[in-house]
Amino acid sequence: MYIGGKYFTMQENISRQQFLSMSAAAGAAMLLGSLEGWAAEKQLTKLRVAIIGCGSVSNRYIPHLQTSALIQIVSLCDIKPERAIAQNKEYKVNAATYGNIDDMLKGVPFDMMVTLTDMQKHGILNKKALLAGKHVWSEKPMANTYAEGKALLELARSKGLKLWGAPAVVNSPQFAFMSKSIQAGKLGRIASAHGQYGHTGPTWSAFFYEKGGGSMPDLGVYNMATLTGLLGPAKSVMAMLSIVNPERTVDDKGKIKVEAEDNAHVLLEHANGVISHVMCGFNYFDPHGHEAKGQELHSIQIFGDKGNMRLIGYDWETNGVILDDSWERAGVLHEKETGGYQWQEGATKVGESIVNKTEPRINVEHALHVLEIIEAARKSSATGMKVKLTSSFQWPMI
């Protein structure tokens, strides 16, 4: 017989008082252990984050991640180790620094990797992290082909891990307003939509213009995510792509040959006869460029038979939504405030969702769908044919 942590044989005699005393002590110990386990399970812990890629984008990601009480950056990694060291010092991260992902995976333990490297490297790096048992938030795109992205998702699910891909445009209050207006029928029957985003092209790195780069995964991805998020998954794609400037001069490699599209027009067929159009490129003069503040032009427009909406500014950093649904009065500007939304918040929000065990609005199926659109657009342009899509995601998102 086992009571209160002690074994008694059948030959040993104990009094009734001893038995009751020992039983009560054992019960109290079991209850205390259960309560301690429950408290530990309920207690919020910090998510340990490793960032790979310490270039320009990390200047937005690092400080935003640092605003969260639920997240701790424990590692910084870059193929140019001096950049990881510099960011560690600049933002007082107090993290370990590494020069390659293999050393980082063997180093300080972490829970989620944030991928901010050249886009051509995202797929292979994200796979290594998943194989090592890490959750992943990846800047766009999360892979270089739809097949690669789908395989990453299957790998993540097989290991019980979370995988997400930027952008985070669906988090903005402006996106929420537009989605709710559409679902409430304020525009009537939706017919058409347009998205546009471009500038004269980045100069700091060659990867934007090399194979696997291009204006679609860098710029068009925002509008594609917004329009499919508002109108639902696309069923098919038709596109025309071109290279307007065959040569570029960039900081890291000097004069290079442009191999990926720097000009793209993409038609998307949605359900119920809805058609949308995205244009993006690296040859679009706009005095605002990457700066969204003060931008008064609209980047997204949705048309129905009872009204239309125009998203002012860029969909990744908006300045409000004009709803025009009256014959008598001018359109009204709604949702001028950001509500705290920032384009770089994706990693922070999904990281917090892991700790809080919640489901963020951003979802990997949506990012994978956009990746298939980009690949289908390239195929359509090359063949002159409409390309059907196979992917989808849960919709409406709001």
N, C-alpha and C positions, 0 to 999 in steps of 0.2 A: 504494500500500500504506500502511495506517495502523497505526503501532505506537507505543505509549507516548505518545499525544497528538501525534505528528508524522507528517506525510505524506511518503512517499518515492516519487519517480517511478521509472519503469522504468530511466531512464538513470543514476540514482544507485546507487552501489555501497556496500553495508555489509558489514562482516565478520560471520562466523558468531558471534563473541563478542558483537559489538554487538547482533545480532539476538536472541540468547538473553537478554542482559541487559535489553534493552527489553521483550521478551515477559514476562519474569519480573516486571518492575516494573508492567506493565499488568495482569497477572493479580492481583498483590497489591493494586493499587488497586481493581480490580473486587470482590475479596473483601472488602476493608475497607468499600467502599460498601454491599455487601450486608449485612454485619454491622451497620453503623450503621443501615440501614433497618429491619432486623429488631429491633434494640434499641429504636428509636423506636416501632415498632408495638407491642412488648410492654410498653413503659413505661406505667404508669398516669398518666393526666392528670386534672386537676380538671374537673369539669363546672361550667360557668358558669351560674348560676341567676338569673333575674329574678322577683321577686315582685310581683304586681299585687293590690292590696287590702291596706291596712295597718291594718285595724281590729282587733277583739278577737282573732280567730282567729290573726292573725299573731304574737301574743304566744306562741303555742305552736309555730308552724311555724318561725319564725326561729331560736330557740335550738336546736331539734332539728336543723335543717339545719346549723347551725354545729358540731354534734358530729362531723360526718363529715369525714374527711381528704380525701375524694374530691370534695367539693363546695365551691364558693365562691359566695356571694351577691354579685353584681356590680351589681344594680339593684333599687331599691325604687320602686314607683309607686302613687299614689293620686289620686283626683279631688280630694281635699283634700290638696294637696301638703305642708301642714304636718304631716300624719300620717306621711307617708313620711320627712320630715326628722326627726321626733321618734323614730321607730323606728330610724332610722339611728344616731342619737345614743345611744338607750337601750341598744341591743345592740352598740354599737361595730362596726357592720357595715363601715364604710368603703366604702359603695357609692355609685353615682350615684343621684340621686333625680329623679323625673319626676311630672308632673301628669296625663299621659294616655298611653295605650298607643302612639299613633303616634310621639310623641317618644321613648318608650323603645325602640321597634323601630328607630329611626334613630340611637339613641345607642350606649352601650357595648355591644359584641358579647356575646351570650350564647347558650347552647345549649338551655335548657329554661325555660319559663315556668310558674310556680306561681300558679294563679288562686284568689284568696281574697275576691273581691268579693261584692256582692249576687248571689243566685242567678239573678235574672232576666237578668243581664248575661253569664253564663258562656258561653253559646253563641256570641255575636258576638265576644267577646274571644278565645276559644279558636280560632275560625276565623281571626282576624287573625294570631294567632301561628303557626298552621300554614301559612298562606299565605306567611308570612315565613320559613319553613323552620325553625321552632322545635319541639322536643318540648314536650308539655304534660302537666302534672299538674293536674287540676281538682278543687277541692272539689265536693261534691255539690250539685246534679246537674251533669253535664258539659254538659248542654244542657237546653232547656226543653220539647222534644218529642222523641219517639222518632225521628221523621223527621230532625230537626235533628242528633241524636246520631249517627244512622247515616251522614248526609252527612259529618259531621266525621271519622268513622272511615275512610270511603272516601277523603276528602281526605288524611288522614294516610298511609294506605297508598300512595296514588298518589305521594307525595313521599318515601317511605321514612322516615317519621317515627313516633315513638312517641306514643301518646295513652292516658292513664289517667284514671279517675274514682274519687273517694272513695266509700265509706269503705274503711278498711284492716282491717276486722274479721276477715277470713280469715287475717290474720297472727298472731293471738294463739295461745298454746299451748293455751288452753281450746278454741278452735275446732278445733285439730288433734286434741286428745284426743277431742272429740265425734265428729268425722268418722271417725277411726280406729275408735272403738267401734262406730259404725254399720256401717262396712264390714266389721268383724270379726264382726258378727252378735250382739253382746252384748245388744242390745235385742230380738232376734228379728225378726219381721216388723214393719216400721214401719207405723203407721197414721195418726198424727196429730201435729200440733205447734202450738205457740202462741208468739207473741212480743208483747211489750208495752213501750211506752216513751212517757212523757209527763211534762209538768210544767205549770205554770200560764202558760207562754208568755213569750217574750223581751220586754223592754221597751225595748231600746236602738235598735231600728230598725223602720220600718214595712214593710220588704220581706217580712218573714215572713208578713204578712197580706194583702199585695196580690196581684193576679193574677199567677200564676206562682210564688207562694210556697206556703204551706200546711204542715200538719203532716207530710204524707207525704214530700216531698223533704227536710224538715229532720230529722224524727225517725224516721218509719216506714222510711226508706231503710236504716237500720242492721239492723233485724229482717228486712227483705226480703232484704238481702244475706246475712245469716247463715243464714236458713232455706233459701233456694235453694242456698247454698253447701253446706249439709249434706244436703239432700234432693234436690237436682237441679233443673234448670230447671222453671219452672211452665208448664203447658200452657194454662191458662185462668184467668180472674179473675172473681169476683163481689164487689161492694162496696156499702157504704152509707156516704155521707159527709154531714156536716152542719156548719153554722156555729152554735155554741152561743152565743157572745158576738158579736153583730153590730157592736159598737163596741169599740175599744181605745184606750188612751192610751199613746203611745210618746214616747221622748225626742226624736226628731228631727223629728216632725211634729205632736205633740200628739194630739188626738182624731181617729181615723180610722175609716172604714168597713171592716169585714173582708170581703174578697172571695174568699179562698181557704179551703178546709176547715180547721177547727180541731178536728175530730173525725172519725176514720176507722176503719172496720172492713173488713178486706179478707180474702177467702177465696181461697186459691191451690190449684189442682189440679195435683199433681205426677204423675209416672208411677206405675204399679202401685197405683193406688187411694189414694195418700197425699194427705191434705188438711191444709193448714196455715192458720193464722189470725194476722193482725197487727192490733193495735189501737194507735192512737197519737193524741195530741191535745195541745192547749194549754190544757186545762181539767182536768188531772189533778193533784190535790193529792198531793205527795210531799215530805216534809221534806228529802229529799236533793237534789231538783231536778237541777241539772247536776253535783252532786258525787257521784262514785261511791264514794269511800272510805267504808267502813263500811256500805255498802248490803248488807243481808242477804236481801232479797227476790230472787226469780229473775225474769229478763226473758225467758228462752227455756226452753221445756220440750218434750221430744221423747218420744212414747209409742210403745212397741212391745209385742208380746204376751209378751215375756220380761223387760222392764225399762223404766225411763224415766230420763231425764237432765234435770237442772235446772241451768241456767247462772246462778250467783249474781252479783248485781250487774248492770251493763249490759253488753251484748255489745261495746261500744266500750271498756270499761274494766272487766274482769271480776275477780271475787273467788273464782273456783274453780267446779268442776262437781261436783254430787252425782250419783252413779250409784246407782240403787236397783234391784237385780236379785235380791233375795233375799226369801223369805217369812219367814225367821227373824231377820234382822238389819236394823238401820236402814241407810239409804243412807250411802255413804261419800263424803267430800269429797276430790276430786282436783284437781290443778293449781292450787294456791293462789297460786303465784308467777307473775309476769308474764313472766319470761324476757327482760326488757328491752323487751317490746312496749309501745308507746304509741299511742294513736289517731292522733296527728299524725305518725306515722312514714312515712306513705305516700309523700310526695314524696321523702324521704331515701332510702328503699329503692329506689324505681324509678330515681332519679337515679344511685345506685350501680350499679344493674343495667346502665345505659347504659355506664358506664365499664368495668365488668367483663365486659360482653357476656354477661350471663346473663338468664334469664327469671324475673321475680318471680312469686310466687303470685297477686298481684293481677293481674287482666286486664281489658282494656277491654270484651270481650264480656259479661262478667258485669255490669259497670256499666251497659252498654247494655240488658241484659235487665231490670235493676231499673227503669230509666227507662221501659221499655215497660210494666212492671207498674203503675207510678204512673199513666201515661196511661190504661191500660186500666181501672183502678179508677175514674177519673173518668168514663169513658164508661159503665161498668157502672152506676154510681150514677145517672147522668143518664137512662139508658134502662131500667133495671131488668132488663137482660139480662146473660147470661154473655158475656164477651169472650174470644175465642181469641187466643193469642199466637203470634208468628212467630219470635221470636228465641230463641237458645240459647247455650250456652257449654260448654267442655270440662269434663266431670264424671265421676267425683269429683275434687275439687280436691286431695285428699290421699289 
